[in-house]
């Protein structure tokens, strides 16, 4: 079968690149011919370009991205090159090419990652809901809204109502997404694992580049100017923990702001990032994919969260940590307490729960692709 997937491409984010790779690897292992659609709408292109701005970009961000542009180009090259080398990417596809694309494939997948996060990610483009492939076997795999019901605008609700119900088989990455699919698509959705879990630890180790130095705390934080102060607080905790454990910190830069505030300039390639995470003594993170890969590699970690479970960045983190019985690794940014007194993670139970979750997710993929109706 010829399978085409649309997800995030040209995005300087390790998790986004690796989840796309993992889904490609798993679906291909089932004997299907897999292509990742190299699609980028105009707003997505403008988001990382030097000139131009999207309707959702204020003047401060527009100015900031120009200042940061040389750094961003370097970061994109370091991270996204892996997708170009290993992603089975199609040639560049524009919106007017989509009718021809529809006729070339038997099944279409959208996801994973935040493909249904409208203003920030897909910019209200129904391509990411497979509207162009109507009539074919359409599948949403581990699609994420990136937000909860109370955060939706009327424009969000309208886009979801117009498109979600048209997809034949729907799975979501966060448990909260099940209710959103029911509300706006009037369909049941399956809760599945992020694609990165579909590959085993051994498979990821074959991709990873092992770092030369050992015995370090890895600090991997995501965010932007909105949560910059929050990330500064996490960095203070990481430095204190490094002194307490007598371990050096390895910090992965997010961009100009983290370089200036933290004095770090580290943009590893995607395989290097995997190796750093797999071999760390401890991971300090606020990233969903940081937590996910730590779980896969059985790396000890603490995940810092800001605010309640339904806070925008938190839903996906709470969702996976609850599923794997690892909620005790959550640390409040505002009130961290004596979290450092917790011992290393006993992964016996989490590994068992992970295997079950992965098997259920693989069944969803197999059954969805087998639909001949």
N, C-alpha and C positions, 0 to 999 in steps of 0.2 A: 504494500500500500504506500502511496505517496502522501506524506504528512507535511503540512506547512504550519509553522508556529510564528505568532507575532508576540513579541515582548519588548523589553527596553533594549535598545542598541545604542552604541556611541555614548554610553553613560559612564562617567568616571567613578564607578562604585563597584567594589570588589564583589559584593553579594549579588548585584544585578548581573554581572558578567558570569559568575560561577553558577547561579541558578539556571541560566540559559544553557550553559554547557552541560549541566547535569541532566536536564530534561532531554536534550539532544542525545546524550549517551544512552540513557535508559530506553527511550523510544526506539532508537536505532538497534539496541540489543534485542528487541522483540522481532527484528527482521524487517522493519519498515524503512523506507527511504525518506530521510528527514531533511528539511530545509528550514533555516531560520530566516524569516523575511527581513531584509535590510530596509525597513521602512522608517522614515522619520518625517513628521509633518513640519510645516514651516515654523510653528511656534517652538517646537523642540529644537530645531536648528538654531533659532535665534537665541534660545536660552544660553547656549555656550559660545555664541559668536561674539566677536568684538563689537560689532555695530548692531544696532537694532534692539528692540525690546518687545516683549509680549504684552498683551493687555493686562496680565496679572503681575507685571513687574513694576515696582515703584521706582522713582528716580534714584533713590539711594542704592538699591540693588543694581540698577543699570550702571551707575557710576562704579560701584564696587567690582562688578565683573570685568570692567575695562581695566581697572588697576591690577586685578588678579589674573588677567588673561594669559600672560606668559607662563605663570605657574600652572594655570589650568590646562594649557596645551601640553605641558610636560606631564602632568598627572594623567590626562586622557590617554596619551601615548603609552605610558607605563602600564595602565590598567586595561585599556580596551584592546590593545594589540593581541592579547590572548584570545579575545572573541573573534578577531579576524583570522587568526591562525587555526583555531580549533572549533569554531562555531557552525561550520557548514552554512555560512551566510550566502544569501542570494546576491545578485547584483542590486544596485540601488533601485528601489521601487518608489514611484510617486503615486499619488492618489488616482490619477487617470490610468495607471497600469493595473489597478486592482481587478477589473472585470476579466482581463486576460489571465491573471493569476488564479482566479477562481476556477477556471477550466483546467488548470494544470495539475490540481491536487485532489485527492479523495477525501481528506479530512483536514480540518483546520483547528488549531489550538491557540487560545489566547492565555497568556500568563506564563510564568508566575510573576511575582513582585507586584508593585502597586500600579498595575496597568489600568485599574479603575479609579485611580485618584485623579480627579478631573483637572482642576486648575493647575496643580503643581506638576503633573506628569504627562497625561495624555492631551491636555488642553481641549477637552470636550470633543474629542475626535471619535466618532462611532466605529472607526476602523478597529479600535482596540476592543470592541464588542463583537467583532466578526460580522458586522452588518453587511459587508460586501460579499460574504460567503453564504448568504442565506440560500437554503435549498440543499446545501452540502451537510456532511456530518460535522457539526461545530461543537467544540469542547472548551470549557473554561477549566484550566488546571491551576489550582492554588492561587486564584486571582485574589488580589487584595484591594480593598477600598481605601486603605490608608486613613480611615476616619470612622467615626461612629455616627449614629443617626442624628444626634443633636448638633453635629457639625455641618450637616448638609444644607446647601442653599436650594432655592427653588429650581435653579438651573440644573443642579446635581440630580434632584429628584425626577425632573422631566427626562433627562438623558437616561437614567436608570430605567424608568418606566417604559421608555420607548424601545429599549434594546435588550435588557437582561432576559426577558421572557422568550426571546427569539432563539436563544442558545439552547441546543438540545441537551447537553450534559454539563452540569455546573458543579464545580467544587471550589471551595474557598480556603484560603490559608489561615484565617483567623476564625475562631468560633463565632465572633460577633457578626461575621459576614453572612452566616446562615439566615439570620433574621432579616437582614437587608435584602437578600435575594427573595425571600418569601414576601416581603412587603412590596418590592418594586418589580419583581418578575413573576410573582404568584407561582413560584416553583420551589421544590425542595432542593437543597444543596448539600453536598457531602463535604465534611471537614477533612482535609488531607494535609499531608506534610509538605513543606517547602521542597522543591526539587533537589536541593543539595543533599537531602537525606536519602534520596534514591540510590546514591552511590555509596559503597562501603568505605570504611576507613582505609582499607588497603588500596582501593581505587584512587582515593584522594591522595594518599601518600605517593603514588606513582606520578602525580601531577606536581606535588609540592617540591620546592627546593629547600633542602635542609640548611639552616643558617650555620655559619662557621662558629659563632659564639653560643654557648649554652648558659643556663642559670640566669634568667632575666624575667622581669615582669613586663608583659606586653600591654601597652595602653592603646586601645583602638576605640576612638570616639567618632560618632557622626554628628552632624548638625551644621548650623550656619549662624548668622548674626542673631537670629531669634533666640537661640539657647546658648549663646556664647558665655554668659555669666555662669550658667549651669555647668558647662564644661570646664570652666576655670575651677569651680569647686571640686569637681571630680579629679582634676589634675592635682589639686592640693592634697586630696586624700591619697592619690597614687604615690606622690612623693613621700608622704609620711609613711605609707606602707612599705615603700622601698627601703627607707631608713630602718624601719622596725625589723624587716626581714633580711636586711643587709644584702639586697639584690638591686642591680642596676635596672633602670627603666629603658625600654625600647618604645619610643613613641612614634606612631604613624601620623603624619601631618594630614590635616583636613584641607588646608589651604593657607592663604595669607594670614588670616586672623590667628590661627593656631601657631604659625611660625613666629609671629610677633609676640604673642602672649606666652608661649611655651618654649620658645627658643629651639624648636625642632624643625628639621628639614629632612623628612624621610618619606619617600614615595616608592615603596617596593613594587616590583612587578607583581602580577597576580599569583604566579607560582611561589614567589618569595613570600608574599603575604600569607599564603597557606602554610608554608614551612615555619614561619615565625609563630603562627598561632598553634600549630601542632606540637611545637617543641618548647613552648613557654612553660615556666614554672607556675605562672599565674597570669590570667587575663583580666584586665580591668576594662569594662566596655559599657556602652549604652546602646549597642547595635544588635538588632535581631539576628543578622547573619553572623556576627561575632559570637553570640550565644549558641547559635545553631552549630557552627563548626567546632566550638569548644566541646559541645555535647558529643559530636561525632568522634572527635579525637580523644575524648575523655580528659580534656584539659581542665584543671581547676580554674574557676572564674568567680568574679563578682560582677553583677550587672546593676548599674546605677539607674534609677528611674526618678523622674521629676513629676510629682503630682500623683493623681489617682489612676486606677486601672484604665479608665475610659479616656485618659489624656491621650492626645493624638498619637504620639510615638509609642505609647505604652501598650496598647491593645494587643499588638502582635507579639510583644515580649511576654506579657502575662499569659497569653494563649499557649505558647509553646512550653513555657516553664511549668505551667499547671499540667499540661499533657504529660510531661516527663517527670513530674513530681520533684521539681527542682526550685520551687518557689522560695526556698530558704536562701537562695543565692541572690535574691533581690535586695538592694540597698537603697534607702531613701536618700536623695541628694541633700535635702534640707535637714534630715535627722538620721545620720548614718549609724549612730550608736557604736557599739563595740563589735561590729560585724567581723573584724579581722580575727576575732577569737574563734570563729568557726573553723573547724578542721577542713582537710581536703575532702572532696566529694567522693562518696562511695557510689560508684556508677552501676552497681549491680541491678538495682530496681529500675533506674532510668534507662539502662540498656535494654532491659526486657520490654519496657513500655515503648521504647523507640522502635524495636523490631516489629512489634504488633502494629503500631501506627504506620510504619513503612509498608507492611504487607497489605493493610487495608487500602492504602493509597495506590499501590501497584495494581490491585484488583480493579479500582475505579478506572485507571488508565486503560487496562486491557479490555474491560467490558465496554467502555466508551468507544474505543477504536474498533471494536468488533461489530458495532451497530451498522447494519446494512440497509436500514429502512430509508 
